């Protein structure tokens, strides 16, 4: 499999807007691609297209060598079991503790028993600073803790593709550092493709293999961190934090 994600001339209505997105993008298997740009630019919609949550009006979407347009409900459900998704709303079940929320997909999709659960789940919770929160319910968590729990729930499944929508949003500086380390270690020890969105500068910019600049439903530029630093659009430099340009000048 050469490409984990392929979007070819994909057109779809932008949610709650009177314009369409038009995306063409390929992500190689094992690659880490970051989508940066302003809010309401279509970054999140691109990820939804990759999960089949949104059906395009035109164009083709292929994910993990599967054409989403030809998959039935069973085929789409099977594909989604190979994809880890973290959305802006954590989606934790209110009647379950943080620990049982993270365990849920392992039990439901893989039939992992209790004896195997803790050795798989607790190292991730500890790495994300959530070990002391394992018995708390979602209402007792901060938004940052809930977002980290949603990330842990995706990571424990060891899927082939991770789709992360604003995974750093609402996290304090310490949480950002933890998430950065955990994602870096996850990629170091596994073959996993990551496609993520980012609204504000973060350490992930320097981890990414490529950065795609999205504005008004179009991908306007794609390149490495260093390459994007030389892009003439000053708005892009805001999303890079102004650090790339100063680094190249030094």
C-alpha positions as CSV (number, residue, x, y, z in Angstrom):
1,X,0.0,0.0,0.0
2,X,1.7,3.2,-1.2
3,X,-1.0,5.7,0.0
4,X,-3.0,5.5,3.2
5,X,-5.2,8.4,2.1
6,X,-6.1,9.6,-1.4
7,X,-8.5,12.4,-2.1
8,X,-8.9,13.3,-5.8
9,X,-10.9,16.4,-6.7
10,X,-13.2,15.8,-3.8
11,X,-16.1,18.4,-3.6
12,X,-18.4,18.7,-0.6
13,X,-20.6,21.3,1.0
14,X,-18.9,23.1,3.9
15,X,-21.1,22.7,7.0
16,X,-23.3,25.7,7.7
17,X,-21.6,27.7,4.9
18,X,-22.7,28.5,1.3
19,X,-19.5,27.3,-0.3
20,X,-17.9,24.0,-1.2
21,X,-14.5,22.5,-0.4
22,X,-12.4,21.1,-3.2
23,X,-9.6,18.8,-2.0
24,X,-6.8,16.8,-3.7
25,X,-4.3,15.3,-1.3
26,X,-2.4,12.1,-0.9
27,X,-0.8,10.8,2.3
28,X,1.8,8.0,2.1
29,X,1.5,5.0,4.4
30,X,3.5,5.8,7.5
31,X,3.6,9.5,6.9
32,X,2.6,12.3,9.3
33,X,0.8,15.1,7.6
34,X,-0.6,18.2,9.5
35,X,-3.4,20.4,8.1
36,X,-3.0,24.0,9.3
37,X,-5.1,27.1,8.6
38,X,-7.9,29.2,10.0
39,X,-11.0,27.9,11.6
40,X,-13.9,27.1,9.3
41,X,-11.5,26.4,6.5
42,X,-12.5,22.8,5.9
43,X,-9.7,21.0,7.8
44,X,-12.1,19.1,10.0
45,X,-14.4,18.3,7.1
46,X,-11.5,16.7,5.3
47,X,-11.0,14.3,8.2
48,X,-14.8,13.5,8.2
49,X,-14.5,12.7,4.5
50,X,-11.8,10.2,5.3
51,X,-14.0,8.4,7.8
52,X,-17.1,8.3,5.6
53,X,-19.0,10.5,8.0
54,X,-19.4,12.9,5.0
55,X,-20.1,11.7,1.5
56,X,-18.6,13.9,-1.3
57,X,-20.7,15.2,-4.1
58,X,-17.9,14.7,-6.6
59,X,-14.4,13.0,-6.6
60,X,-13.0,9.9,-5.0
61,X,-11.9,9.2,-1.4
62,X,-9.6,6.1,-0.9
63,X,-8.5,5.2,2.6
64,X,-6.2,2.2,3.3
65,X,-6.7,1.0,-0.3
66,X,-10.5,1.1,0.0
67,X,-12.7,3.3,-2.2
68,X,-15.3,4.6,0.3
69,X,-17.9,5.1,-2.4
70,X,-18.2,1.3,-3.0
71,X,-18.3,0.1,0.6
72,X,-21.5,-1.0,2.1
73,X,-22.3,-0.4,5.8
74,X,-20.4,-3.6,6.9
75,X,-17.4,-2.7,4.8
76,X,-17.3,0.8,6.1
77,X,-17.6,-0.5,9.7
78,X,-14.7,-2.9,9.1
79,X,-12.6,-0.1,7.6
80,X,-13.3,2.2,10.6
81,X,-11.9,-0.5,12.9
82,X,-8.6,0.2,11.3
83,X,-8.8,3.9,11.9
84,X,-8.3,5.8,15.2
85,X,-10.3,9.0,15.3
86,X,-10.1,11.9,17.8
87,X,-12.6,14.6,17.4
88,X,-12.8,18.1,19.1
89,X,-15.6,16.7,21.3
90,X,-14.1,13.8,23.3
91,X,-17.2,11.6,23.1
92,X,-16.6,9.9,26.4
93,X,-19.5,7.9,27.9
94,X,-20.8,9.8,30.9
95,X,-21.7,6.6,32.9
96,X,-18.2,5.1,32.6
97,X,-15.0,6.0,34.3
98,X,-12.0,7.3,32.3
99,X,-10.4,3.9,32.5
100,X,-13.5,2.0,31.2
101,X,-14.0,4.6,28.5
102,X,-10.4,3.9,27.2
103,X,-10.9,0.1,27.6
104,X,-14.3,0.1,25.7
105,X,-13.0,-0.3,22.1
106,X,-10.6,-3.1,23.2
107,X,-13.4,-5.0,24.8
108,X,-16.0,-4.3,22.1
109,X,-13.9,-4.7,19.0
110,X,-11.1,-7.1,20.0
111,X,-12.6,-9.1,22.9
112,X,-9.7,-8.3,25.2
113,X,-10.3,-9.7,28.7
114,X,-9.7,-7.8,32.0
115,X,-6.4,-9.6,32.6
116,X,-4.9,-8.1,29.4
117,X,-6.6,-4.7,29.6
118,X,-4.6,-3.0,32.4
119,X,-1.1,-3.9,30.9
120,X,-2.3,-2.3,27.6
121,X,-4.2,0.7,28.9
122,X,-2.3,1.9,32.0
123,X,1.1,2.7,30.3
124,X,-0.7,5.1,28.0
125,X,-2.7,6.7,30.8
126,X,0.5,7.2,32.8
127,X,2.3,8.6,29.8
128,X,-0.5,11.1,29.3
129,X,-0.6,12.1,33.0
130,X,-4.0,10.4,33.5
131,X,-3.2,7.5,35.8
132,X,-4.5,9.4,38.9
133,X,-7.7,10.1,37.1
134,X,-8.6,6.6,36.0
135,X,-11.6,6.2,38.4
136,X,-13.1,9.6,37.6
137,X,-16.1,10.1,35.4
138,X,-16.1,12.5,32.4
139,X,-18.0,15.2,34.4
140,X,-15.1,15.2,36.9
141,X,-12.4,15.8,34.2
142,X,-11.2,19.0,32.7
143,X,-11.6,19.4,29.0
144,X,-7.9,18.9,28.5
145,X,-8.0,15.6,30.5
146,X,-11.1,14.5,28.5
147,X,-9.3,15.2,25.2
148,X,-6.2,13.2,26.4
149,X,-8.5,10.3,27.4
150,X,-10.0,10.3,23.9
151,X,-6.5,10.2,22.5
152,X,-5.6,7.3,24.8
153,X,-8.8,5.4,23.7
154,X,-7.6,5.7,20.0
155,X,-4.0,4.8,20.7
156,X,-4.7,1.6,22.6
157,X,-6.2,0.1,19.4
158,X,-3.0,0.3,17.5
159,X,-4.8,1.2,14.2
160,X,-3.1,1.8,10.9
161,X,-4.4,5.3,10.5
162,X,-4.9,8.1,13.0
163,X,-7.2,11.0,12.2
164,X,-6.7,13.7,14.9
165,X,-8.9,16.8,14.8
166,X,-7.4,19.6,16.9
167,X,-5.9,17.1,19.3
168,X,-3.9,19.9,21.0
169,X,-6.8,22.3,21.5
170,X,-7.6,23.2,25.1
171,X,-4.5,21.5,26.5
172,X,-2.1,23.3,28.9
173,X,1.6,23.4,28.3
174,X,2.4,20.3,30.2
175,X,-0.3,18.3,28.5
176,X,0.9,19.5,25.1
177,X,4.4,18.2,25.9
178,X,3.0,14.8,27.0
179,X,0.9,14.4,23.9
180,X,3.8,15.3,21.7
181,X,6.0,12.7,23.4
182,X,3.3,10.0,23.3
183,X,2.6,10.5,19.6
184,X,6.3,10.6,18.8
185,X,6.9,7.3,20.7
186,X,3.8,5.7,19.1
187,X,5.2,6.5,15.6
188,X,8.7,5.4,16.5
189,X,7.5,1.9,17.6
190,X,4.8,1.3,15.0
191,X,4.0,1.8,11.3
192,X,1.1,4.2,11.6
193,X,-0.1,7.0,9.3
194,X,-1.2,10.3,11.0
195,X,-3.4,13.0,9.5
196,X,-4.1,15.8,11.9
197,X,-5.5,19.3,12.0
198,X,-3.9,22.2,13.9
199,X,-5.2,25.7,14.5
200,X,-2.4,27.0,16.8
201,X,1.3,26.5,16.7
202,X,2.5,23.4,18.6
203,X,5.5,21.0,18.8
204,X,3.7,18.8,16.3
205,X,4.8,21.2,13.5
206,X,8.3,20.0,13.7
207,X,7.3,16.3,14.0
208,X,5.3,16.3,10.8
209,X,6.7,15.0,7.5
210,X,4.6,17.5,5.6
211,X,2.3,20.4,6.4
212,X,-0.7,21.3,4.2
213,X,-2.0,24.9,4.4
214,X,-5.8,24.9,4.1
215,X,-7.9,28.0,3.5
216,X,-11.4,28.5,2.3
217,X,-11.8,24.9,1.4
218,X,-8.6,24.6,-0.7
219,X,-5.2,23.2,-0.1
220,X,-3.0,26.1,-1.0
221,X,0.4,24.8,-0.3
222,X,2.1,21.5,0.9
223,X,5.6,21.1,2.0
224,X,8.0,20.3,4.9
225,X,8.2,22.6,7.9
226,X,11.3,24.3,6.4
227,X,9.7,24.7,3.0
228,X,6.5,26.2,4.4
229,X,8.6,28.7,6.3
230,X,9.5,30.3,3.0
231,X,5.9,30.6,1.8
232,X,5.0,34.3,1.0
233,X,1.6,34.3,2.7
234,X,2.0,36.0,6.1
235,X,-1.2,34.3,7.4
236,X,0.5,30.9,7.0
237,X,3.4,32.1,9.2
238,X,0.9,32.8,12.0
239,X,0.0,29.1,12.1
240,X,3.7,28.2,12.0
241,X,4.2,30.4,15.1
242,X,6.7,32.6,13.3
243,X,9.4,30.2,14.5
244,X,10.2,28.6,11.2
245,X,11.2,31.8,9.5
246,X,13.4,32.9,12.3
247,X,15.0,29.4,12.4
248,X,15.9,29.6,8.7
249,X,17.4,33.0,9.2
250,X,19.7,31.9,12.0
